[in-house]
Amino acid sequence: GGLMPLVWDQSSSARSRGDIELAARDGEKLPLGVGVDAEGAATRDPQRVLDGGSQLPFGSFKGSNIALMIELLAGPLIR
């Protein structure tokens, strides 16, 4: 009989690798800001991200989730 726990599961990249792999498989383009190619240039081509490129870190709505977690973790320390 206690309170329900808060469960939080989030990647730290703009899109998960699985989503990038699905986009490559389906021939879809990525939004800008998801990844870069092997030379570090922004790309919308998921295969270029997977072939030696890199996923970019999160921002946008995920930032508010991080703020929530910081409040939950730090709140008890400052009370």
C-alpha positions in Angstrom: 0.0 0.0 0.0 2.5 2.7 -0.8 2.7 5.3 -3.5 3.4 4.3 -7.1 7.1 4.8 -8.1 8.1 7.3 -10.8 9.7 5.3 -13.6 12.0 7.2 -16.0 13.7 5.7 -19.0 15.3 8.1 -21.5 18.2 8.0 -23.9 20.6 10.9 -23.9 20.6 11.3 -27.6 18.2 13.2 -29.8 16.9 9.8 -31.3 17.7 6.3 -30.2 20.0 4.2 -32.4 17.1 1.8 -33.0 15.0 4.7 -34.5 18.0 5.7 -36.7 18.4 2.0 -37.9 14.6 1.9 -38.6 14.8 5.1 -40.7 17.8 3.7 -42.6 15.9 0.4 -43.3 12.8 2.3 -44.4 14.6 4.8 -46.5 13.4 7.8 -44.4 15.3 11.0 -43.7 16.2 12.1 -40.2 15.3 15.6 -38.9 18.3 17.9 -38.6 19.9 17.8 -35.2 19.8 14.0 -34.8 23.2 13.1 -36.1 26.4 13.9 -38.0 28.4 12.0 -40.6 32.0 10.7 -40.1 33.4 14.2 -41.0 31.2 15.9 -38.4 28.8 17.5 -40.9 25.1 17.6 -40.1 23.2 15.0 -42.1 19.6 13.8 -42.5 20.8 10.5 -44.0 20.5 7.8 -41.3 23.0 5.5 -43.0 25.7 8.2 -42.8 25.1 8.5 -39.1 25.4 4.8 -38.7 28.5 4.5 -40.9 31.1 6.2 -38.7 29.0 9.2 -37.8 27.6 10.1 -34.4 24.3 10.7 -32.7 23.8 14.1 -31.2 22.8 14.8 -27.6 19.2 15.6 -26.6 17.6 18.9 -26.0 14.0 20.1 -26.6 11.4 18.3 -24.5 13.9 15.9 -23.0 15.5 18.9 -21.2 12.4 19.3 -19.1 12.6 15.6 -18.1 16.2 16.1 -16.9 15.1 19.2 -14.9 12.4 17.0 -13.3 14.9 14.4 -12.3 17.3 16.9 -10.9 14.5 18.3 -8.7 13.5 14.9 -7.5 17.1 13.9 -6.7 18.3 17.2 -5.2 15.1 18.2 -3.5 15.6 16.0 -0.4 19.2 17.2 -0.1 18.3 20.9 0.4 15.2 20.5 2.6 
